[in-house]
């Protein structure tokens, strides 16, 4: 598009304005597209952003590293119960071990197992492990949970641990637990450990709620 203007000599001179408008509009569109992509990236972040990571190099019967729960930053404490958000990445048998001692030999602990029996079941149980590293597991609950775990993306879980011994496990964002049981020993959860059976897993813990 061009406009015609008069000069003092009464000759008509064309003034071109459309290319400038076109460049300006294109620049605005580019900025808008970049802004939308940034917003989209923020809205579709990883579920484990802000979590700490633990790789299960130690197997089920090896000495585990027990994490003091009072050092976790993102625990939600409601007095009668506490929430912990945890992610598990792998194929099967993710074990969360809860204890009131850092070295729980000749002591009872509680285990929450997700994706056992080749990723078909989950359960809760108590365990007594002797100083000679022999143990006995007592099942408290089992549930069918086919394809719970995934080697390509972590399943994000929320643990709800009550002071009266009740323990519930939710998928993060869900209102109802897929696993729940009562631990009559009412052991305080002062420590938490992660382990596996045959294949290495990655746990994400102390995750923001």
Secondary structure, DSSP 8 states (H G I E B T S, - for coil): -EEEEE-TTS-EEEEE-HHHHHHHHHHHHHHHHHHHHHHHHHHT--TTTT-EEEE--S-TTS----EEGGG-SS-EE-SSEEEEEEEEESSS-EEEEEESSSS-TTEEEEEEEEEHHHHTEEEEEEEEE-TTS-EEEEEEEEEE-TT---SSS-EEEEEEEETTSEEEEEETT-SS-SEEEE-TT-----EEEEE-SSS--EEEES---
